[in-house]
Amino acid sequence: MTVGLVVVSHSGSLAGGVRELAAQMAPDVTIAVAGGTDEGGVGTSFDLVTAALVEADGGDGVVVLYDLGSALLTTETALEFSDPDAAERIVVVDAPLVEGTVAAAVAAQTGADRAGVADAARRAGDSWSTVSASAPVAPAGEETTATATVADADGVHARPASILAREAGRWPAATVTVGRPGDDAVGVTNVLLLIGLGLRQGETVEIAGRGAGADDAVIALAAMIDAGLD
């Protein structure tokens, strides 16, 4: 099981679109939506939110993201009427709807717990700031590095980035970064920052890692980039 997500929006089309995008990067994560009113208009629905909370709860918890303040109010009302045990497993996060949902979905796909998924959503709002300011702090120890050439015709866009992030999740004790040689690097598990590098076909990238499993992680990720991800 994984942590489930709920997207609450005033627009059914917006909620569905956010789910469609995030699902491309996290196919095993349940993403329920509550978009629009019961009649399909613009607004929010207590009944739709309640149903989405139940749908997303597989036992490992639920993280809820919303678009506007009144969507939050509807969600809070639904939580008040939810089963107390279920409500304890639900976290409502104030985060950018699109970026937050994508980041949360990727985190859930890699096996993060409810707190980790919620934190990934919250940090998504900072993901377009200066890359160097968001680079992870690597643990002490010898660093493993490798270079690879981007094979994908469209570069490392959303889907390839999410594949790399999910693969890196196999080594949770390792800190792995990707970047252009001699330039700022980003944590490979931060899919938004990885997309933000704008890596194009034919570019050389450097993969570096420290910590338990870093050797295997670096070798595997380099091989994937060389072979193509999309």
C-alpha positions in Angstrom: 0.0 0.0 0.0 1.0 3.6 -0.4 -0.2 6.9 1.0 -3.2 8.1 -0.9 -3.8 11.6 -2.2 -7.0 13.8 -2.6 -7.2 16.8 -4.9 -9.9 19.3 -3.9 -10.7 21.9 -6.5 -13.5 24.3 -7.5 -13.2 22.8 -11.0 -13.8 19.3 -11.9 -11.6 19.7 -15.0 -8.8 21.1 -13.0 -8.9 18.4 -10.4 -9.0 15.7 -13.1 -6.1 17.3 -15.0 -3.9 17.4 -11.9 -4.6 13.8 -11.2 -3.9 12.8 -14.8 -0.5 14.6 -14.7 0.5 13.2 -11.3 -0.6 9.7 -12.2 1.8 9.6 -15.1 4.6 9.9 -12.5 3.1 7.7 -9.8 1.0 4.9 -11.4 0.7 2.9 -8.1 -0.7 5.8 -6.0 -4.4 6.3 -5.5 -5.3 9.9 -6.4 -8.9 10.7 -5.7 -10.5 14.0 -6.8 -13.3 16.2 -5.5 -13.7 18.8 -8.2 -16.7 21.2 -8.6 -20.2 20.9 -7.2 -22.6 18.0 -7.2 -24.2 19.4 -10.3 -20.8 19.8 -12.1 -20.6 23.5 -11.7 -17.8 25.6 -10.2 -17.5 25.2 -6.4 -16.9 22.5 -3.9 -19.0 19.7 -2.6 -19.1 18.2 0.9 -20.3 14.8 -0.5 -17.6 14.7 -3.2 -14.8 15.5 -0.7 -16.1 12.9 1.8 -16.2 10.2 -1.0 -12.7 11.1 -2.1 -11.3 10.9 1.4 -12.7 7.4 1.7 -11.5 6.3 -1.8 -7.9 7.5 -1.1 -7.6 5.8 2.3 -5.9 2.5 1.8 -4.7 2.4 5.4 -1.4 4.2 5.1 -2.9 7.7 5.4 -4.1 10.4 3.1 -2.6 13.8 2.1 -5.1 16.4 0.8 -4.3 19.3 -1.4 -6.7 22.1 -2.4 -6.9 25.1 -4.7 -8.6 27.9 -2.8 -9.6 28.8 0.8 -13.2 27.7 0.5 -12.0 24.2 -0.7 -10.1 24.0 2.6 -13.2 24.9 4.5 -15.2 22.2 2.8 -12.4 19.7 3.5 -12.3 20.6 7.2 -16.1 20.2 7.4 -15.8 16.8 5.8 -13.1 15.8 8.3 -15.3 16.8 11.2 -17.9 14.3 10.1 -15.5 11.6 9.2 -14.8 8.5 11.3 -12.3 9.7 14.0 -9.8 6.9 13.3 -9.8 7.7 9.6 -9.5 11.4 10.2 -6.4 10.8 12.2 -4.7 9.4 9.1 -5.5 12.5 7.0 -3.2 15.5 6.6 -4.3 18.6 4.8 -1.4 20.5 3.2 -1.1 24.1 2.1 1.0 23.8 -1.1 0.8 24.7 -4.8 -1.9 22.4 -6.2 -0.1 21.2 -9.3 3.5 21.1 -8.0 2.5 19.9 -4.6 0.4 17.0 -6.0 3.2 15.9 -8.3 5.8 16.0 -5.6 3.5 14.2 -3.2 2.6 11.6 -5.7 6.3 10.8 -6.5 7.1 10.7 -2.8 4.3 8.3 -2.2 5.3 6.2 -5.2 8.8 5.8 -3.7 7.3 4.5 -0.4 7.4 7.6 1.8 5.2 7.7 4.8 2.4 10.2 5.4 4.7 12.8 7.0 7.2 12.4 4.2 4.5 12.8 1.5 3.1 15.9 3.2 6.6 17.4 3.5 7.3 16.8 -0.2 4.1 18.7 -1.1 5.0 21.6 1.2 8.5 21.9 -0.2 7.3 21.9 -3.8 6.6 25.6 -3.5 10.3 26.2 -3.1 11.4 23.9 -6.0 11.7 26.6 -8.6 14.0 28.7 -6.5 17.8 28.7 -6.9 18.9 25.2 -7.5 22.0 25.4 -5.4 20.0 26.5 -2.4 17.9 23.4 -2.6 20.7 20.8 -3.1 20.6 18.1 -0.5 23.3 17.8 2.1 25.2 14.5 1.4 26.2 12.3 4.3 29.8 11.9 5.2 31.8 9.3 3.4 33.5 8.6 0.1 31.6 9.9 -2.9 30.8 7.8 -6.0 30.4 9.6 -9.3 29.6 8.7 -12.9 28.8 10.5 -16.1 26.1 9.8 -18.6 24.7 11.2 -21.8 21.0 12.1 -22.0 19.5 9.8 -24.7 15.9 10.9 -24.7 14.9 13.0 -27.7 12.9 15.4 -25.5 15.5 15.5 -22.7 14.7 14.9 -19.0 11.2 16.1 -18.9 8.5 15.1 -16.5 8.2 11.4 -17.1 11.9 10.6 -17.3 12.5 12.7 -14.2 9.8 10.8 -12.3 11.3 7.4 -13.4 14.7 8.5 -12.1 13.2 9.7 -8.9 11.4 6.4 -8.4 14.5 4.4 -9.2 16.6 6.4 -6.7 14.0 5.6 -4.0 15.3 2.0 -4.0 18.3 3.3 -2.0 16.7 5.4 0.7 20.0 5.6 2.7 21.9 7.1 -0.2 21.9 10.8 -1.2 22.3 11.1 -5.0 22.5 14.2 -7.1 22.4 15.0 -10.8 23.7 18.0 -12.7 25.9 19.2 -15.5 29.6 18.7 -14.7 30.9 21.8 -12.9 27.4 23.2 -12.3 24.8 23.1 -9.6 23.3 19.7 -8.9 19.9 18.7 -7.5 18.7 15.7 -5.5 17.5 13.1 -8.0 14.4 12.3 -5.8 13.2 15.9 -6.2 11.4 15.5 -9.5 10.5 19.2 -9.8 14.1 20.4 -9.4 15.2 17.7 -11.8 12.8 18.9 -14.5 14.0 22.4 -13.8 17.5 21.6 -14.9 16.2 21.5 -18.5 18.6 18.7 -19.5 18.5 18.1 -23.3 19.4 15.2 -25.5 23.1 14.8 -26.0 24.1 16.7 -22.8 26.5 15.1 -20.4 25.4 14.9 -16.8 27.2 13.9 -13.6 25.6 11.6 -11.1 27.1 11.7 -7.6 26.2 9.7 -4.5 27.1 9.1 -0.9 25.8 6.8 1.8 24.7 3.2 1.9 23.9 1.9 -1.6 25.3 4.9 -3.4 27.6 2.9 -5.6 24.7 0.8 -7.0 22.4 3.8 -7.2 24.9 5.9 -9.2 25.7 3.0 -11.6 22.0 2.2 -12.2 20.9 5.8 -12.8 23.8 6.5 -15.1 22.9 3.4 -17.2 19.2 4.5 -17.4 20.1 8.0 -18.6 22.5 6.5 -21.2 19.8 4.0 -22.4 16.9 6.5 -22.5 14.0 6.7 -20.1 11.0 7.6 -22.2 
